[in-house]
Amino acid sequence: MTEMEKMGARAKSAASVLAVAGKKKKTALLAIADALVANKERIIEKNNIDIKNGEENGLTQSLLDRLRLTDERIDGMAQGVRKVADFDDPVGQVITGRTAENGMEIKKIRVPMGVIGIIFEARPNVTSDAAALCLMAGNAVILRGGKEAINSNTVIADVMREAIESVGLPADCVQLVKDTTRQSSVELMCLSKYLDVLIPRGGAGLIKAVVENSKVPVIETGVGNCHAYVDKDADLDMAVNIVDNGKTQRPSVCNALETVLVHSSVADKFLPMLKSRLDEHNVELHGCDRAKAILGDCVIPAEEYDWANEYLDYKIAIKVVDSLDDAIEHIRKYSTGHSEVIVTNSYEAQRKFTAQVDSAAVYVNASTRFTDGGEFGMGAEIGISTQKLHARGPMGLTELTSMKYVISGDGQIR
């Protein structure tokens, strides 16, 4: 038995305990939250090693931002865990119930998935977010993070395991794969005997590799080529605020804005307003010929790559369009199905956009940055699903459960 198979076997055993753990799950989560705060210095010490290694290896500032932990961010991680602990336990909830003609009671109830594997990249906060959600939904979890965050992930996992064990649950409810070579990812993708589902969180390359190669069922999470369309009936000041927030508030995340589409009738007025705001953050502009004609040589001519790219950086693509239909067609062609927004005061434009844009989250007059489990009231999230089966959009507790039928009779036979 390989080391990965041993981890799988331990997780399966832990999952059987978690499935009937009841209120102990909440106790474990509160212990984890307290332990994260109590071990800040220990966590930041290891995170500093990852930051130093990342700088020496030439990581971009946006990736370093994803990687960096501070007192405030660790407090945020702990608060996210506490929020999850406050939610109702989904396990055992009756989804539907009825009495059949023969008198049998047929109930559909929520149950844990069992063992969940998560492959993610340079965001150590995912370690606690994912573990908290999986645990509250009654699942054991095997985490496999990227090499950039291995020191941070290891200490966070150790802290969580200690906290879980302190309340009488198996430490193996949460396990971290410490081998960050490609081989460990391949082994995890082949662990179909033990894993019930595999969730990739990261860039397009990671997600594509997992979807194409996994022998375990996969929930595909979101590459975020997110769009804003500024309609001819838009409040332009509002549009500037929404685009600026979507692009610059935290450009390294999947719900950050990457492309802005502007109706030609307002482009002459809106684009200089937008440039002035984005200049405050030194955002690099890539645009079509019409955008360049309005803004001048500060606009880098956009290539096909720009329309399809998730920059995750202080860069944005700009295109002038002649109609709402043109904007919708562009989004259909290039969107990754994550989050899109229309800025308009037209009710008809709002209805058409929300009906015809087929993404997990479609906004009217609000920033795409709200596509987030915490902002949607789910506490921490496991990821943003861009698929259409089982889970779509921010994935909270219920998305980490399955269901089964429980049938009660008094001797019925067929």
Number of C-alpha atoms within 10 A of each C-alpha: 7 8 11 19 17 12 21 26 18 20 28 24 18 23 26 17 17 23 21 14 16 15 11 16 23 22 17 24 28 23 22 27 26 19 18 25 18 12 14 18 13 14 23 21 14 19 26 18 16 23 23 11 14 20 14 9 10 10 15 12 14 16 22 20 17 18 22 19 24 14 13 11 13 20 17 16 24 24 19 23 28 21 19 27 23 13 14 12 19 19 21 16 14 16 12 11 14 12 13 11 7 11 13 15 15 16 19 17 19 22 22 29 21 26 26 28 28 25 21 20 21 24 23 27 23 22 25 27 20 23 28 36 28 28 27 31 29 31 30 34 31 28 24 24 29 21 17 24 26 24 20 29 30 21 20 27 22 15 22 28 21 16 23 26 15 15 15 12 19 20 21 22 28 29 24 22 21 16 15 15 10 9 10 16 22 15 16 27 25 17 20 17 12 23 25 17 22 26 24 27 26 22 18 16 9 16 21 14 14 24 19 9 11 19 19 22 15 20 25 23 27 27 26 26 25 30 31 29 28 31 28 21 15 20 15 21 11 15 24 21 15 22 29 21 19 25 30 20 14 19 25 22 23 28 29 30 36 28 31 23 25 27 22 19 15 16 23 17 12 20 19 14 15 18 19 12 16 22 11 10 14 13 17 17 22 22 26 18 17 16 26 20 12 14 16 11 10 12 20 17 16 19 12 8 9 19 25 18 20 27 21 22 21 19 21 26 26 27 23 25 22 14 15 21 14 14 25 20 14 16 25 15 10 18 25 24 25 28 31 32 27 28 27 21 15 12 11 9 19 19 11 13 22 18 10 13 20 18 22 21 22 21 19 20 19 20 25 27 21 16 22 22 20 16 13 14 14 19 24 31 26 28 25 28 25 23 18 13 9 11 19 22 24 26 21 26 26 17 20 25 20 15 17 14 15 12 14 13 13 9 7 9 6 3
